[in-house]
């Protein structure tokens, strides 16, 4: 296979000379290696022959080190590495291979592991052709052939070397009698009715990035290669079994055929991009969303089979590493997938060292994106090495001086000492897990910002799908761990692995309470400060001032007098209700006594274990508000238990009157009575219903006509809107489309709810969940709203502990409707702008949503 020259260094991004045959190769020049600077990220690329890897390393700003340097931040090798090398790596280093991945990358190992899973879950693993491993299953294959003869059926089989690659040694047979019984071969049923493109058979090269095995994280690159045969396909018969250019789609085989087309355009040639292929499917009325969903499911289920082997091998290489720590390994895999005539994907094989040769421009474009986006996702930082060395030094000192170590109780210790020991051990375990959860949250935030053309397919956002995958993962581990590794199995079944930050904080808090009881200390009050001890007059005056204001968000854009009269009546009724609310609220505040302490029980961290009778009778707050009131403030926890800064806002501590007033108003704002919160939610719904998506340069009425025209001709626009939203726009541009609505909502809510920060409004936090759900699976969440298929956005509230009121749900429904209209207007604007659907135009100003 032609490849780029080796051992070259690239001089940054250079203009392309389109007159040369391989422009992206000919312009690469060597530069003098600079002296290593302090604070630079280093990369050792001595183990690769592909020049595109070096090009991407340069573009990332990494410095290439000498070949013998084993201390680089990044080590890239084309072939699999020895486990000893992985064991010697420092925590700050990254290498591009996992140990144990050969369990699915060797053809015979893949067939063996898939056969085990098929026995347990045959319906979930129906994407693998029936396979026999020679010589172990030679007899079973011959018996199968005899059954076919009895039924007078004839099938075609494809024979591959057990550890072959690049199409070497592959043949097609219809008679199994001549097969050698002792050779190491893989025999599979041949898929005789593949999906054809222009009469040619083809397969897909899908690129997958695995960044961690503990926990498992999988990303799918939203592009790839379509590799076509070079002779028109005819179903196999005795006369064409040897015509490999027809039946095999391997590039390494077909490139030798004189009919192989090297074309620089994306819609011609024997090698094309998957991005073009999805547009081809869309143009021919195929479901592109289902295509990507099926591919994602195939990839995740396959890597679930590998996960027990990879995790076990990784733990053997990295003994002593705590579970969930930063992975020193990552891997870019190449999945070869064949589509049958019903567009069902079939797994052919997996390459742990996919070729990064750039014989054609399409190779260069796709593979550069795969590598560049992968390195950005890894988040290799200059500070990693320094932090790792400091951590090693601190751990060595801790071991030397015995600091922070929990002493084991002596034999014959009292029950009290043993209970204290168990509590201390439990707290250390919880603190360690809490640190891991927070680190994972920070890592996910980085991934979400730097995903590029990748999208995370495991763990998925869909809870139902995640539960399905976890069940398969449990089966895979049971198969792997049957009769061995009992300690490993206990660790995998540890309930702490599934807990979130809030749950761990609850258990830690309970440990402290139990510890104080054991020590005989007085348990500190962990609830909020009783409202009866706070000044009431300031907040009541503020409320009366607020209720007397005549501001209205719905009446500003009304054009008719009748509408204004209706709104005036609505405002008058609202004021009458608010006066009665004030009287009720002042009484409710006085009924809350300091004795009504609220805390969560051990068995149910979020439940209320005690409540005063007076509060139970009069219920001045909603259920959700009582729960939030019961949670301890950050000040009541010890320093080690404070919540992360991204989850709490620390209130300023001051003794002056102004500070006291601000604290009081802040507390009362968070503890709004249910009636007042419902009233404010009604106002929000009123404003949302008045909002309109405005087309640039057109009035509200004209914009509405455009939207209705698209809806009336939905059969014509459906495929184009789907292509624009799901294919043309990347995740960044999709978020920008929804930000048009989100920005307007952020502007309006603080004025309605009278808060300085919109993040304080519970309704806005619910809106954020809806926005995230609409962007789920590369925009599939919003597209489901158009198709009435798939997982609805409303499913995010199914398993949530938070109760969503009917009014809040109506607000969310209106919000989704605005997002749908916004997409249609942006699509129409993009299609009218010189016929381009590439993105959002520059004429979009701040006033895209009118109210």
C-alpha positions, -999 to +999 in steps of 0.1 A: +000+000+000+014+034-009+022+054+022+038+087+031+076+091+036+087+083+071+105+102+098+095+137+086+084+167+106+058+190+093+061+228+090+027+238+103-003+243+081+009+249+045-012+261+015-022+233-008-010+232-043-038+215-062-017+209-093+002+181-077-012+145-075-008+143-037-007+179-025-010+171+012+022+150+010+044+171-013+042+202+008+055+185+040+090+199+049+114+190+076+122+216+103+150+216+127+141+201+161+139+227+187+152+223+222+126+210+246+110+239+265+096+238+300+058+234+300+055+218+265+036+186+258+059+160+243+051+131+219+071+101+209+060+090+174+089+067+166+066+037+165+045+050+136+051+050+098+022+073+090+031+109+083-004+121+090+002+113+127+032+136+128+012+163+110-015+162+136+011+162+164+025+194+150-009+210+146-017+203+182+015+221+192+032+190+207+069+186+206+084+154+191+110+138+213+139+115+203+131+079+195+146+066+227+127+090+250+102+070+271+090+099+293+069+116+267+033+127+275+021+109+244+034+076+229+020+065+195+027+030+181+012+014+150+012-021+164+001-035+198+024-028+227+037-053+253+020-052+287+053-046+304+056-012+286+021-002+298+031-012+333+061+011+332+042+042+322+037+071+346+002+083+354+007+115+332+015+095+301-008+083+273-003+054+249-026+045+220-034+009+228-052-010+255-040-044+267-065-072+261-081-055+230-069-084+209-099-104+223-121-087+197-094-077+171-082-112+162-107-129+140-106-162+160-108-145+194-137-123+182-156-154+170-150-172+202-161-144+225-191-136+203-202-172+204-203-171+242-225-140+242-248-153+215-255-183+237-267-160+265-283-132+244-290-144+209-313-116+199-289-089+211-260-103+191-277-111+158-253-088+139-225-115+136-227-140+107-226-176+118-190-186+124-169-217+129-133-217+143-110-243+128-097-268+138-118-269+170-152-267+153-143-285+121-167-314+129-196-291+137-191-274+104-192-307+085-223-317+103-239-284+093-230-290+057-246-325+058-278-309+071-279-285+042-275-313+017-304-332+033-325-301+029-312-296-007-299-261+002-266-246-008-249-217+009-217-198+002-190-195+029-160-171+032-128-186+046-103-163+064-070-170+082-075-168+120-049-140+124-049-126+089-051-090+077-054-068+045-074-095+027-046-120+025-056-157+022-094-150+019-114-173-004-151-183-011-163-219-011-196-237-016-183-272-008-166-277+026-152-312+019-119-298+006-112-276+036-081-287+057-091-299+091-060-288+110-054-253+097-063-223+119-091-208+099-124-188+104-153-199+083-184-176+081-217-177+062-214-153+033-240-125+032-253-130-004-277-100-005-257-069+004-268-033+000-254-022-034-243+013-045-242+018-083-242-020-086-211-024-065-207-041-031-191-020-004-183-019+033-179+009+059-148+018+079-162+033+111-137+050+135-142+045+172-123+061+201-121+044+235-107+068+261-112+047+292-120+011+303-128+020+340-154+034+335-159+024+299-162+054+275-168+051+238-169+078+211-180+073+175-166+095+148-194+110+126-176+103+094-155+075+079-148+057+046-169+038+021-148+012+004-163-003-028-155-033-049-142-027-083-164-052-103-202-051-105-217-075-080-233-107-090-246-132-063-220-159-058-221-190-080-197-217-091-183-195-119-175-163-100-163-175-066-127-167-075-135-131-086-123-114-054-126-079-068-163-085-069-168-101-035-142-085-013-142-048-004-108-045+011-089-015-002-056-035+000-071-060-025-091-037-049-064-011-053-045-035-075-074-038-100-071-017-131-108-006-126-100+010-092-110+047-095-090+074-077-112+104-078-109+136-058-146+143-058-166+130-029-194+113-050-172+094-074-144+068-072-139+035-054-134+052-020-159+078-006-168+093+027-195+082+051-207+118+053-215+116+015-230+082+021-255+095+047-265+122+022-270+095-004-292+075+020-312+107+028-317+115-009-331+079-014-356+082+015-337+060+039-337+067+077-303+082+085-310+084+122-318+047+124-287+040+104-265+057+130-284+043+159-279+007+145-242+013+140-238+028+175-256-002+190-234-027+171-202-009+183-212-007+219-224-043+222-191-054+206-170-034+230-191-047+259-178-082+250-142-069+252-147-048+284-141-077+309-109-088+292-096-052+287-103-042+323-087-073+337-056-069+316-054-032+324-056-039+361-029-065+358-006-039+341-015-011+366-017-028+400-024-004+429-042+021+407-075+031+423-107+023+403-118+052+382-083+068+381-070+085+349-064+060+321-030+058+306-044+040+276-067+050+248-074+034+214-086+043+180-103+013+164-115+007+129-148-013+126-155-029+092-192-031+088-213-045+059-249-035+052-274-059+038-302-049+014-324-040+044-296-017+057-290-040+086-253-037+097-232-068+100-198-069+118-170-081+096-139-074+117-122-049+140-088-034+134-068-022+165-042-006+142-063+009+113-043+022+084-036+060+085-021+060+050-032+090+029-031+077-007-060+100-016-073+134-005-104+117+011-081+097+033-063+128+044-095+147+052-112+119+072-081+105+090-068+139+100-102+147+116-102+113+134-067+120+149-071+157+156-104+154+174-092+123+194-062+142+208-084+171+218-107+148+236-078+133+256-071+166+273-033+161+277-021+190+297+014+204+305+006+203+342-001+165+343+036+156+347+042+181+375+011+171+394+019+134+391+054+139+405+040+160+434+014+134+441+040+106+442+061+126+466+032+133+489+022+096+489+058+086+497+058+110+527+025+097+539+037+061+538+069+071+556+053+090+584+021+070+586-001+101+580-038+097+574-036+060+577-064+041+595-050+019+622-064-016+625-081-023+659-060-046+681-073-081+690-097-079+718-107-044+711-141-032+724-172-029+703-169+009+705-134+008+690-145-016+663-175+006+654-152+037+652-128+018+630-157+007+606-170+043+605-135+057+597-130+031+570-164+039+555-158+076+555-124+071+537-141+049+511-168+075+505-144+104+503-123+085+478-154+077+457-166+113+460-132+126+446-135+101+417-171+112+408-161+149+408-131+142+386-154+123+362-178+152+361-150+176+353-137+153+326-172+150+310-175+188+309-143+190+290-154+162+266-187+179+259-169+211+250-142+194+228-161+166+212-157+179+177-170+154+152-171+126+178-202+118+198-204+098+230-222+065+225-214+049+258-226+057+284-256+070+265-279+097+278-310+076+272-316+059+306-335+030+291-307+023+266-281+026+294-300+001+315-300-023+286-263-020+280-256-024+317-275-057+317-254-069+287-223-058+306-233-078+336-238-109+314-203-103+298-187-101+332-205-132+345-192-151+315-157-139+320-156-143+358-173-177+361-154-196+387-125-171+391-115-136+403-140-134+432-124-101+446-126-086+411-163-095+409-170-080+443-154-047+433-175-046+401-207-052+421-198-023+446-229-001+449-207+030+452-198+027+416-234+037+406-238+066+431-238+102+422-222+131+441-253+140+461-259+104+473-223+101+485-225+134+503-257+121+520-239+090+533-208+109+544-231+133+564-247+103+581-213+088+589-204+121+607-237+121+626-231+085+637-195+093+646-206+122+668-231+099+686-204+073+693-181+100+707-209+113+729-209+148+713-240+169+709-253+165+674-251+199+656-282+212+639-278+205+602-310+220+589-315+255+577-317+284+602-353+286+615-372+314+597-389+325+629-355+340+641-351+361+609-365+396+604-397+394+584-406+430+577-380+436+551-390+407+529-427+414+533-422+450+523-403+438+493-431+415+484-457+442+487-436+464+465-433+437+439-470+429+440-479+466+434-458+469+402-477+471+370-451+455+348-464+431+321-445+412+295-474+400+275-491+433+267-462+452+251-466+436+217-505+433+217-521+450+188-558+449+196-577+467+224-596+436+233-564+417+241-553+446+263-585+445+283-583+408+288-547+412+301-558+440+324-584+418+339-558+390+343-534+414+361-562+426+385-571+390+394-535+383+399-530+412+423-561+401+443-546+366+447-512+380+457-527+401+485-542+370+500-509+352+495-491+378+516-514+373+545-511+335+544-473+336+540-467+358+570-487+333+592-469+303+577-435+318+586-445+322+623-457+286+625-423+272+617-405+264+651-369+257+657-378+222+669-390+212+635-356+199+625-354+179+592-327+155+582-324+125+558-324+090+571-297+064+564-318+040+544-333+067+522-309+097+520-335+119+503-364+111+526-376+132+555-372+114+588-388+138+612-412+168+609-432+188+634-470+182+635-477+219+629-457+218+596-473+186+586-507+200+589-502+234+572-477+226+544-466+261+534-441+248+509-442+223+480-427+189+486-397+196+465-390+228+485-392+210+518-366+185+506-343+213+495-348+230+528-337+199+546-304+197+529-275+211+551-257+241+539-221+240+530-212+257+563-227+229+584-205+203+568-168+199+575-143+214+550-137+180+534-175+175+527-182+208+511-199+204+477-180+213+446-181+249+435-200+241+404-229+229+425-232+255+453-228+292+458-213+302+491-231+331+507-210+359+522-207+359+560-211+393+576-224+408+608-239+440+595-275+447+588-273+448+550-256+414+549-284+400+572-311+414+549-294+399+518-292+365+535-328+367+545-341+377+511-319+350+495-334+323+518-370+335+513-365+336+476-355+299+476-385+290+499-413+305+478-448+293+488-463+269+462-490+294+453-466+322+445-443+298+425-474+286+405-483+322+398-449+331+386-448+299+364-482+310+349-467+344+341-437+327+324-461+305+304-480+336+294-448+352+281-436+321+264-468+318+245-464+354+233-429+348+220-425+345+182-396+333+161-389+361+136-373+356+102-346+382+095-360+411+076-396+399+080-425+407+103-440+382+128-469+375+106-447+368+076-425+346+097-455+326+108-466+321+072-432+308+063-433+282+092-469+272+083-458+267+047-430+244+057-454+224+079-481+222+051-455+208+027-437+186+052-434+157+029-412+178+006-392+195+034-388+166+058-357+150+042-341+184+037-346+195+073-333+161+085-302+164+063-296+200+075-301+193+112-286+158+116-259+159+089-249+194+078-248+210+113-222+198+138-229+198+175-216+233+180-239+248+153-268+228+166-263+243+201-262+278+185-296+272+169-312+264+203-292+292+219-314+316+199-344+305+221-323+300+253-308+335+252-343+351+250-355+329+279-325+339+300-333+375+294-370+373+304-370+350+334-350+373+359-375+401+353-405+378+359-391+360+390-373+391+404-340+374+408-305+388+399-293+354+386-315+332+364-297+301+377-316+305+410-349+298+392-359+261+394-379+264+362-348+275+343-329+245+356-358+223+342-355+242+309-318+234+308-325+197+311-349+200+282-324+219+260-298+192+267-323+165+259-331+181+225-294+181+217-291+144+227-275+120+202-263+146+178-296+165+177-318+133+176-338+145+206-352+175+187-357+156+155-378+130+174-402+159+182-409+162+144-412+125+138-432+114+169-408+085+171-380+074+193-374+086+229-395+117+238-379+146+257-405+141+284-389+109+294-362+129+313-388+134+341-397+097+344-370+086+368-362+121+382-368+126+420-380+161+412-417+166+408-427+186+377-460+204+380-485+206+351-477+243+346-440+236+344-447+209+319-467+233+298-438+258+298-415+230+286-439+220+259-440+256+247-402+258+249-399+228+226-424+243+202-403+274+200-371+253+194-389+235+165-400+267+149-365+282+154-350+252+135-375+256+106-367+293+103-330+288+104-333+260+078-354+283+056-329+312+060-300+289+052-317+274+021-326+309+008-290+322+012-275+312-021-289+277-018-264+269+010-273+247+039-239+248+055-248+268+086-263+298+101-260+331+083-243+362+095-274+383+094-289+367+125-289+394+151-300+394+188-337+400+180-345+367+165-372+359+192-398+386+196-423+388+224 
